[in-house]
């Protein structure tokens, strides 16, 4: 029974680390998309100053 508890403890530990990595990656992707859209809008305004 002790080995089973140790196994679940280790499994949950790795699951928590994976969840943290997924959350950080999701935040990074969101920031990257937001920055790219901002950059695209800035480049569009520079190439067509009459629209701005």
PDB file of N, CA, C and O in Angstrom:
ATOM      1  N   UNK A   1       0.832  -1.201   0.000  1.00  0.00           N
ATOM      2  CA  UNK A   1       0.000   0.000   0.000  1.00  0.00           C
ATOM      3  C   UNK A   1       0.870   1.255   0.000  1.00  0.00           C
ATOM      4  O   UNK A   1       0.512   2.259  -0.616  1.00  0.00           O
ATOM      5  N   UNK A   2       2.001   1.201   0.683  1.00  0.00           N
ATOM      6  CA  UNK A   2       2.893   2.355   0.730  1.00  0.00           C
ATOM      7  C   UNK A   2       3.450   2.701  -0.638  1.00  0.00           C
ATOM      8  O   UNK A   2       3.606   3.873  -0.981  1.00  0.00           O
ATOM      9  N   UNK A   3       3.754   1.651  -1.429  1.00  0.00           N
ATOM     10  CA  UNK A   3       4.282   1.902  -2.764  1.00  0.00           C
ATOM     11  C   UNK A   3       3.239   2.570  -3.661  1.00  0.00           C
ATOM     12  O   UNK A   3       3.580   3.406  -4.498  1.00  0.00           O
ATOM     13  N   UNK A   4       1.988   2.205  -3.488  1.00  0.00           N
ATOM     14  CA  UNK A   4       0.915   2.808  -4.279  1.00  0.00           C
ATOM     15  C   UNK A   4       0.781   4.294  -3.951  1.00  0.00           C
ATOM     16  O   UNK A   4       0.607   5.118  -4.848  1.00  0.00           O
ATOM     17  N   UNK A   5       0.860   4.627  -2.689  1.00  0.00           N
ATOM     18  CA  UNK A   5       0.775   6.028  -2.277  1.00  0.00           C
ATOM     19  C   UNK A   5       1.965   6.812  -2.831  1.00  0.00           C
ATOM     20  O   UNK A   5       1.800   7.939  -3.298  1.00  0.00           O
ATOM     21  N   UNK A   6       3.147   6.231  -2.781  1.00  0.00           N
ATOM     22  CA  UNK A   6       4.334   6.891  -3.332  1.00  0.00           C
ATOM     23  C   UNK A   6       4.204   7.078  -4.845  1.00  0.00           C
ATOM     24  O   UNK A   6       4.599   8.112  -5.384  1.00  0.00           O
ATOM     25  N   UNK A   7       3.647   6.069  -5.527  1.00  0.00           N
ATOM     26  CA  UNK A   7       3.435   6.179  -6.966  1.00  0.00           C
ATOM     27  C   UNK A   7       2.487   7.321  -7.293  1.00  0.00           C
ATOM     28  O   UNK A   7       2.784   8.138  -8.164  1.00  0.00           O
ATOM     29  N   UNK A   8       1.346   7.392  -6.606  1.00  0.00           N
ATOM     30  CA  UNK A   8       0.384   8.460  -6.871  1.00  0.00           C
ATOM     31  C   UNK A   8       0.966   9.826  -6.527  1.00  0.00           C
ATOM     32  O   UNK A   8       0.692  10.805  -7.221  1.00  0.00           O
ATOM     33  N   UNK A   9       1.759   9.904  -5.472  1.00  0.00           N
ATOM     34  CA  UNK A   9       2.407  11.159  -5.104  1.00  0.00           C
ATOM     35  C   UNK A   9       3.344  11.614  -6.222  1.00  0.00           C
ATOM     36  O   UNK A   9       3.335  12.785  -6.602  1.00  0.00           O
ATOM     37  N   UNK A  10       4.142  10.704  -6.743  1.00  0.00           N
ATOM     38  CA  UNK A  10       5.052  11.032  -7.834  1.00  0.00           C
ATOM     39  C   UNK A  10       4.274  11.397  -9.098  1.00  0.00           C
ATOM     40  O   UNK A  10       4.618  12.360  -9.783  1.00  0.00           O
ATOM     41  N   UNK A  11       3.239  10.637  -9.404  1.00  0.00           N
ATOM     42  CA  UNK A  11       2.414  10.893 -10.584  1.00  0.00           C
ATOM     43  C   UNK A  11       1.775  12.266 -10.510  1.00  0.00           C
ATOM     44  O   UNK A  11       1.797  13.004 -11.495  1.00  0.00           O
ATOM     45  N   UNK A  12       1.207  12.627  -9.370  1.00  0.00           N
ATOM     46  CA  UNK A  12       0.570  13.934  -9.218  1.00  0.00           C
ATOM     47  C   UNK A  12       1.593  15.059  -9.280  1.00  0.00           C
ATOM     48  O   UNK A  12       1.300  16.148  -9.773  1.00  0.00           O
ATOM     49  N   UNK A  13       2.781  14.795  -8.784  1.00  0.00           N
ATOM     50  CA  UNK A  13       3.845  15.793  -8.858  1.00  0.00           C
ATOM     51  C   UNK A  13       4.196  16.095 -10.313  1.00  0.00           C
ATOM     52  O   UNK A  13       4.280  17.260 -10.700  1.00  0.00           O
ATOM     53  N   UNK A  14       4.399  15.057 -11.117  1.00  0.00           N
ATOM     54  CA  UNK A  14       4.693  15.257 -12.533  1.00  0.00           C
ATOM     55  C   UNK A  14       3.508  15.881 -13.265  1.00  0.00           C
ATOM     56  O   UNK A  14       3.701  16.692 -14.171  1.00  0.00           O
ATOM     57  N   UNK A  15       2.299  15.519 -12.889  1.00  0.00           N
ATOM     58  CA  UNK A  15       1.108  16.104 -13.498  1.00  0.00           C
ATOM     59  C   UNK A  15       1.031  17.602 -13.199  1.00  0.00           C
ATOM     60  O   UNK A  15       0.661  18.388 -14.071  1.00  0.00           O
ATOM     61  N   UNK A  16       1.370  17.993 -11.996  1.00  0.00           N
ATOM     62  CA  UNK A  16       1.373  19.402 -11.626  1.00  0.00           C
ATOM     63  C   UNK A  16       2.430  20.167 -12.421  1.00  0.00           C
ATOM     64  O   UNK A  16       2.166  21.273 -12.893  1.00  0.00           O
ATOM     65  N   UNK A  17       3.607  19.598 -12.572  1.00  0.00           N
ATOM     66  CA  UNK A  17       4.658  20.245 -13.361  1.00  0.00           C
ATOM     67  C   UNK A  17       4.214  20.400 -14.807  1.00  0.00           C
ATOM     68  O   UNK A  17       4.444  21.449 -15.409  1.00  0.00           O
ATOM     69  N   UNK A  18       3.585  19.381 -15.376  1.00  0.00           N
ATOM     70  CA  UNK A  18       3.103  19.460 -16.745  1.00  0.00           C
ATOM     71  C   UNK A  18       2.029  20.546 -16.884  1.00  0.00           C
ATOM     72  O   UNK A  18       2.020  21.290 -17.865  1.00  0.00           O
ATOM     73  N   UNK A  19       1.136  20.633 -15.911  1.00  0.00           N
ATOM     74  CA  UNK A  19       0.087  21.651 -15.951  1.00  0.00           C
ATOM     75  C   UNK A  19       0.691  23.054 -15.910  1.00  0.00           C
ATOM     76  O   UNK A  19       0.224  23.949 -16.615  1.00  0.00           O
ATOM     77  N   UNK A  20       1.707  23.250 -15.102  1.00  0.00           N
ATOM     78  CA  UNK A  20       2.368  24.555 -15.019  1.00  0.00           C
ATOM     79  C   UNK A  20       3.034  24.894 -16.349  1.00  0.00           C
ATOM     80  O   UNK A  20       2.952  26.035 -16.805  1.00  0.00           O
ATOM     81  N   UNK A  21       3.690  23.923 -16.977  1.00  0.00           N
ATOM     82  CA  UNK A  21       4.334  24.155 -18.274  1.00  0.00           C
ATOM     83  C   UNK A  21       3.289  24.519 -19.327  1.00  0.00           C
ATOM     84  O   UNK A  21       3.513  25.420 -20.135  1.00  0.00           O
ATOM     85  N   UNK A  22       2.152  23.825 -19.323  1.00  0.00           N
ATOM     86  CA  UNK A  22       1.090  24.106 -20.296  1.00  0.00           C
ATOM     87  C   UNK A  22       0.540  25.520 -20.096  1.00  0.00           C
ATOM     88  O   UNK A  22       0.288  26.229 -21.071  1.00  0.00           O
ATOM     89  N   UNK A  23       0.354  25.926 -18.859  1.00  0.00           N
ATOM     90  CA  UNK A  23      -0.169  27.265 -18.585  1.00  0.00           C
ATOM     91  C   UNK A  23       0.825  28.329 -19.042  1.00  0.00           C
ATOM     92  O   UNK A  23       0.431  29.311 -19.671  1.00  0.00           O
ATOM     93  N   UNK A  24       2.100  28.146 -18.736  1.00  0.00           N
ATOM     94  CA  UNK A  24       3.119  29.117 -19.154  1.00  0.00           C
ATOM     95  C   UNK A  24       3.204  29.182 -20.683  1.00  0.00           C
ATOM     96  O   UNK A  24       3.329  30.269 -21.249  1.00  0.00           O
ATOM     97  N   UNK A  25       3.137  28.038 -21.346  1.00  0.00           N
ATOM     98  CA  UNK A  25       3.171  28.020 -22.809  1.00  0.00           C
ATOM     99  C   UNK A  25       1.942  28.724 -23.391  1.00  0.00           C
ATOM    100  O   UNK A  25       2.058  29.461 -24.371  1.00  0.00           O
ATOM    101  N   UNK A  26       0.788  28.506 -22.804  1.00  0.00           N
ATOM    102  CA  UNK A  26      -0.432  29.173 -23.269  1.00  0.00           C
ATOM    103  C   UNK A  26      -0.340  30.682 -23.121  1.00  0.00           C
ATOM    104  O   UNK A  26      -0.757  31.419 -24.015  1.00  0.00           O
ATOM    105  N   UNK A  27       0.198  31.147 -22.009  1.00  0.00           N
ATOM    106  CA  UNK A  27       0.374  32.584 -21.807  1.00  0.00           C
ATOM    107  C   UNK A  27       1.356  33.145 -22.833  1.00  0.00           C
ATOM    108  O   UNK A  27       1.133  34.224 -23.383  1.00  0.00           O
ATOM    109  N   UNK A  28       2.443  32.413 -23.092  1.00  0.00           N
ATOM    110  CA  UNK A  28       3.438  32.856 -24.070  1.00  0.00           C
ATOM    111  C   UNK A  28       2.832  32.931 -25.473  1.00  0.00           C
ATOM    112  O   UNK A  28       3.113  33.871 -26.216  1.00  0.00           O
ATOM    113  N   UNK A  29       2.017  31.963 -25.835  1.00  0.00           N
ATOM    114  CA  UNK A  29       1.369  31.975 -27.153  1.00  0.00           C
ATOM    115  C   UNK A  29       0.411  33.158 -27.257  1.00  0.00           C
ATOM    116  O   UNK A  29       0.382  33.842 -28.280  1.00  0.00           O
ATOM    117  N   UNK A  30      -0.365  33.400 -26.217  1.00  0.00           N
ATOM    118  CA  UNK A  30      -1.299  34.524 -26.209  1.00  0.00           C
ATOM    119  C   UNK A  30      -0.561  35.850 -26.370  1.00  0.00           C
ATOM    120  O   UNK A  30      -0.978  36.697 -27.160  1.00  0.00           O
ATOM    121  N   UNK A  31       0.534  36.038 -25.627  1.00  0.00           N
ATOM    122  CA  UNK A  31       1.315  37.273 -25.723  1.00  0.00           C
ATOM    123  C   UNK A  31       1.932  37.409 -27.116  1.00  0.00           C
ATOM    124  O   UNK A  31       1.954  38.501 -27.684  1.00  0.00           O
ATOM    125  N   UNK A  32       2.429  36.304 -27.660  1.00  0.00           N
ATOM    126  CA  UNK A  32       3.020  36.339 -28.993  1.00  0.00           C
ATOM    127  C   UNK A  32       2.021  36.723 -30.059  1.00  0.00           C
ATOM    128  O   UNK A  32       2.342  37.523 -30.938  1.00  0.00           O
ATOM    129  N   UNK A  33       0.823  36.179 -30.008  1.00  0.00           N
ATOM    130  CA  UNK A  33      -0.217  36.520 -30.980  1.00  0.00           C
ATOM    131  C   UNK A  33      -0.601  37.986 -30.848  1.00  0.00           C
ATOM    132  O   UNK A  33      -0.765  38.679 -31.852  1.00  0.00           O
ATOM    133  N   UNK A  34      -0.743  38.457 -29.625  1.00  0.00           N
ATOM    134  CA  UNK A  34      -1.108  39.847 -29.390  1.00  0.00           C
ATOM    135  C   UNK A  34      -0.027  40.791 -29.921  1.00  0.00           C
ATOM    136  O   UNK A  34      -0.341  41.808 -30.539  1.00  0.00           O
ATOM    137  N   UNK A  35       1.239  40.457 -29.682  1.00  0.00           N
ATOM    138  CA  UNK A  35       2.337  41.289 -30.173  1.00  0.00           C
ATOM    139  C   UNK A  35       2.397  41.279 -31.697  1.00  0.00           C
ATOM    140  O   UNK A  35       2.652  42.316 -32.308  1.00  0.00           O
ATOM    141  N   UNK A  36       2.166  40.124 -32.320  1.00  0.00           N
ATOM    142  CA  UNK A  36       2.213  40.032 -33.778  1.00  0.00           C
ATOM    143  C   UNK A  36       1.094  40.863 -34.411  1.00  0.00           C
ATOM    144  O   UNK A  36       1.320  41.547 -35.409  1.00  0.00           O
ATOM    145  N   UNK A  37      -0.113  40.806 -33.834  1.00  0.00           N
ATOM    146  CA  UNK A  37      -1.223  41.601 -34.363  1.00  0.00           C
ATOM    147  C   UNK A  37      -0.920  43.090 -34.231  1.00  0.00           C
ATOM    148  O   UNK A  37      -1.225  43.871 -35.132  1.00  0.00           O
ATOM    149  N   UNK A  38      -0.327  43.477 -33.120  1.00  0.00           N
ATOM    150  CA  UNK A  38       0.043  44.875 -32.924  1.00  0.00           C
ATOM    151  C   UNK A  38       1.092  45.306 -33.943  1.00  0.00           C
ATOM    152  O   UNK A  38       1.009  46.400 -34.501  1.00  0.00           O
ATOM    153  N   UNK A  39       2.070  44.452 -34.182  1.00  0.00           N
ATOM    154  CA  UNK A  39       3.122  44.749 -35.159  1.00  0.00           C
ATOM    155  C   UNK A  39       2.533  44.854 -36.568  1.00  0.00           C
ATOM    156  O   UNK A  39       2.896  45.753 -37.325  1.00  0.00           O
ATOM    157  N   UNK A  40       1.627  43.941 -36.921  1.00  0.00           N
ATOM    158  CA  UNK A  40       0.993  43.991 -38.241  1.00  0.00           C
ATOM    159  C   UNK A  40       0.212  45.292 -38.423  1.00  0.00           C
ATOM    160  O   UNK A  40       0.262  45.899 -39.493  1.00  0.00           O
ATOM    161  N   UNK A  41      -0.512  45.724 -37.383  1.00  0.00           N
ATOM    162  CA  UNK A  41      -1.277  46.959 -37.458  1.00  0.00           C
ATOM    163  C   UNK A  41      -0.339  48.156 -37.605  1.00  0.00           C
ATOM    164  O   UNK A  41      -0.626  49.084 -38.361  1.00  0.00           O
ATOM    165  N   UNK A  42       0.779  48.133 -36.885  1.00  0.00           N
ATOM    166  CA  UNK A  42       1.753  49.217 -36.977  1.00  0.00           C
ATOM    167  C   UNK A  42       2.357  49.282 -38.379  1.00  0.00           C
ATOM    168  O   UNK A  42       2.493  50.369 -38.939  1.00  0.00           O
ATOM    169  N   UNK A  43       2.718  48.146 -38.946  1.00  0.00           N
ATOM    170  CA  UNK A  43       3.282  48.122 -40.297  1.00  0.00           C
ATOM    171  C   UNK A  43       2.261  48.580 -41.330  1.00  0.00           C
ATOM    172  O   UNK A  43       2.613  49.256 -42.297  1.00  0.00           O
ATOM    173  N   UNK A  44       1.001  48.214 -41.129  1.00  0.00           N
ATOM    174  CA  UNK A  44      -0.052  48.632 -42.055  1.00  0.00           C
ATOM    175  C   UNK A  44      -0.231  50.143 -42.009  1.00  0.00           C
ATOM    176  O   UNK A  44      -0.432  50.774 -43.047  1.00  0.00           O
ATOM    177  N   UNK A  45      -0.162  50.730 -40.818  1.00  0.00           N
ATOM    178  CA  UNK A  45      -0.312  52.181 -40.685  1.00  0.00           C
ATOM    179  C   UNK A  45       0.884  52.918 -41.288  1.00  0.00           C
ATOM    180  O   UNK A  45       0.724  54.012 -41.830  1.00  0.00           O
ATOM    181  N   UNK A  46       2.069  52.334 -41.200  1.00  0.00           N
ATOM    182  CA  UNK A  46       3.245  52.976 -41.783  1.00  0.00           C
ATOM    183  C   UNK A  46       3.210  52.935 -43.305  1.00  0.00           C
ATOM    184  O   UNK A  46       3.653  53.881 -43.956  1.00  0.00           O
ATOM    185  N   UNK A  47       2.695  51.866 -43.876  1.00  0.00           N
ATOM    186  CA  UNK A  47       2.676  51.746 -45.336  1.00  0.00           C
ATOM    187  C   UNK A  47       1.528  52.537 -45.954  1.00  0.00           C
ATOM    188  O   UNK A  47       1.619  52.934 -47.116  1.00  0.00           O
ATOM    189  N   UNK A  48       0.449  52.774 -45.206  1.00  0.00           N
ATOM    190  CA  UNK A  48      -0.700  53.539 -45.701  1.00  0.00           C
ATOM    191  C   UNK A  48      -1.019  54.674 -44.710  1.00  0.00           C
ATOM    192  O   UNK A  48      -1.957  54.557 -43.922  1.00  0.00           O
ATOM    193  N   UNK A  49      -0.255  55.751 -44.748  1.00  0.00           N
ATOM    194  CA  UNK A  49      -0.504  56.823 -43.759  1.00  0.00           C
ATOM    195  C   UNK A  49      -1.826  57.556 -43.975  1.00  0.00           C
ATOM    196  O   UNK A  49      -2.330  58.191 -43.049  1.00  0.00           O
ATOM    197  N   UNK A  50      -2.393  57.481 -45.168  1.00  0.00           N
ATOM    198  CA  UNK A  50      -3.660  58.160 -45.446  1.00  0.00           C
ATOM    199  C   UNK A  50      -4.821  57.540 -44.677  1.00  0.00           C
ATOM    200  O   UNK A  50      -5.783  58.227 -44.335  1.00  0.00           O
ATOM    201  N   UNK A  51      -4.728  56.219 -44.401  1.00  0.00           N
ATOM    202  CA  UNK A  51      -5.814  55.535 -43.662  1.00  0.00           C
ATOM    203  C   UNK A  51      -5.809  55.892 -42.184  1.00  0.00           C
ATOM    204  O   UNK A  51      -6.863  55.887 -41.549  1.00  0.00           O
ATOM    205  N   UNK A  52      -4.674  56.196 -41.638  1.00  0.00           N
ATOM    206  CA  UNK A  52      -4.560  56.413 -40.178  1.00  0.00           C
ATOM    207  C   UNK A  52      -5.119  57.727 -39.721  1.00  0.00           C
ATOM    208  O   UNK A  52      -5.086  58.031 -38.529  1.00  0.00           O
TER     209      UNK A  52
END
